Amino acid sequence: MPNINRVIIAGHLGRDAELKAAGKGQVTNLSVATSERWKDANGTQQEKTDWHAVEVWGKSAEFAAQCKKGAAVLVEGKITGHDWVDKQGNKRHTVSIRADRFYALDKKSGGVSVPEDSVPF
């Protein structure tokens, strides 16, 4: 059986995108919220929001960096884990999505904006 690590999320940015230099390239860090809504047994509307850390690399990083808080986006990539040590010396583990495709969903024009080096699916 093959191993597959693929994720696709569509949601809204929780803050403005942050472009940073990283080695010989650049990365844009995003915080994407996805929400689900349902009615509980009493008929009361409920909502749960999950937050996803997303990394966008290369030319797509420049494109993603233009996105502002509240923007609707679609991300396709893989889940990655990062081990690190905090200022107090505690070992930490962070999970994020490393995007290989990034789309800004533009409701105003009714279309989708994609970076030049990306191939829409």
N, C-alpha and C positions, 0 to 999 in steps of 0.2 A: 504494500500500500504506500503510495507516495505521501510525502508530507506537504501540506499546503498552508501557507501563512499569507492570507489575503484579507483585506478589510476595505469596505466602502462605507463611508458615512456622509450624510448630508445634514447640515445644521447651520448655525449662525455663530459668528465670531463673538467671543465674550470680551475681547479687547482689541485694540489696533494691532496689526501684524508688526513683528519686530525683526528687522533685517540685521544680521551680524556677520562679520568676517569669521571664517572658520578654515584655518589652514590656508590652502591655495584657492579656496572657493568661498562661498557664502551660503548662509542658511537663514530661512525665515521661520520663526517660531510662532505658532498659532495656538489659540485656545478655542476649541470648537464645542459648542453645546448641542446635544441632541436630546429631544424631549419626547415623552409619550404621555398620552392622556387617556383616562378611562373613568368609568363610573363604578364606584364601589357597591357593595351589597345594599347599602342604604340609598343609592342613587345620587350620592355626592360626587361631584367632579373631582378627580384626583390628577396630579401631574408629577412626573419624576423626570429630572434633568440629569444627564450624565455629561461630564466634562472630559474632553479628549485633548491631550497634548499632541501637537502635530509639528513635524519638521519637514520643510520643503527646501530642497537643495538645487544648486545650479541656476540656469536661466529661469526656471520656474520660480525660484526664490525671489528674484527681482519682481516678477509678475505678482506673486502672492503678497509681497510687501506693500503693494498699493491698496490692499483691502483694509477697511476700517471696521471698527466695532459695529456689530449688528448685521454685517454683510452675510448673505446666504452663500454658502460654499459647498462643494462636493469634493471629497478627497478619496483617492484610491491609493492603497499602498500596503505596507506590511507592519505588523506589530513588532517593536523592538524593545529590548530592556537595556538599561544602563545602570551599572553599579558605580557608586561614588561614596565619598566620605564627607560628611558635613563639618562645619567649623568646630563642633564639639568632639569630633573624632568618631562619630557614630557611622556605621556602614548603612547606606541607603540604597534602595533600588527604585528606579523610576521606569514606568512603561509609557511609551509614546508610539505614535504612528509615523513611520517614515514614508512620506508621500512620493510616489513616482508619477502620479497624475493629480493635477489640481485644477479645479474649475470654479470660476466665480459665476454664480447664478444670478443673472441680472433680470429682475422682475420687470423693470421699467421698459426694457426693449423686448422682453419676451424671449430673450435668447440666452446663450451661454458664451462666456468669454474664456478663451483658453490661451495659454502661453504659446509662442511660436514653435517651441520644440516638443510640444505635447501632441499626441495623437488621440482624438476623441474616440471613445469606445461606442 
